[in-house]
Amino acid sequence: MRNYEVAFIAHPELDEASLNTLVEKAKGWVSAAGGQVMQVDLWGRRRLAYPIRKQREGQYVLMQTQMMAVATHDVERNLRLTEQVMRFQIIRTDD
């Protein structure tokens, strides 16, 4: 298994409970793909460099994960189909 960082920007109008539910869903997608989540960092609400879907702010989430390379496709598909996620990025970190 390889190490990956899964970062996404959630809609700024999500309350704390909805954001926690979204993070739990993302953790479930990684687990369902055969991976494991090592750490979750909630960076909070931050100003965006440019507007995304007419929003100037977003809630940033960074997850340190371990999963197989083929598992990233399933996680990416789920993030893309989730309306509350405005942008996401999956990066392989070198050991």
N, C-alpha and C positions, 0 to 999 in steps of 0.2 A: 504494500500500500504506500501511496505517496502522500505528502503533506500538501494541503491546499488552503488558501485563504478565500473564503466566500464573503464578499462585501456587497451590501445592498443599501439603497436609499429608499426608505419607506415614506409614504405620504405624510406630510406634516400635521394633518388634522386627526391622525389616529390618537386615541387616548392611550393611557398606559396599559390598560387591560388588552386592548386590541393589538398593540404593538407586541406585548408578551405572547399573545396567541399566534401572531405571525412568526415570531422567532421560534416558538415551539413547533409550528408547521415546518419551518425550514430545517430544524434539527431532525424532525421526523423524516423528511425527504432524504437527508444524508444517511440516516440509519436504515431506511428502507432500501437504499441503494447499496447497502453492505458496508457503509463507512461508519465513522464515529466522530463525534464533535468533541474536541479537546478543550476549547475555551470559547466563550462568547463575550464580546465587548460591546456595550451599548454606548455609543459616542454622544447620543442625544441629538437635539435639534441644532442644525447648523445652516448657515446661509450658503446657497448654491452659487457657483461661478456664473451660471447662466440659467435662465428659466427652463424648467422641465414641466411640461403639461400645465403651463401658466402658473407654476408654483415657484417661489423664490427661496423657499427653505425646504429642508428634508430631515428625516431622522435616520442617522447613520447606524448601521449594525455591521460588525466584523466578527466572523467566526473562523477559528482555527480548526481545521478538520483533517482527517486521514481517510482516504478512500481510493478505490481503484480508478484508473483513468477513464474507463468506460462509464463509471457511475456519474461523472460530471455531466454527461448528456441529459440524464434524467433530472438532476438537480436544476440544470439550466432551463430545461423545458418547463418545470414547475414554477420557477421564478418568473419566467417570461409570461406565463399565463395568469399570474396573480396580479390583480388590479392595484393592490396597495403598494406594490413594488414599482418604483418609478425607474430605477436603474440598478443594475447588478454587475458584478464582475467576479470571475473565478480565476484565481492565479495559483499556479504551482510554485511552491516555495522550495528552493534547493536546500538540501541538507548539508 
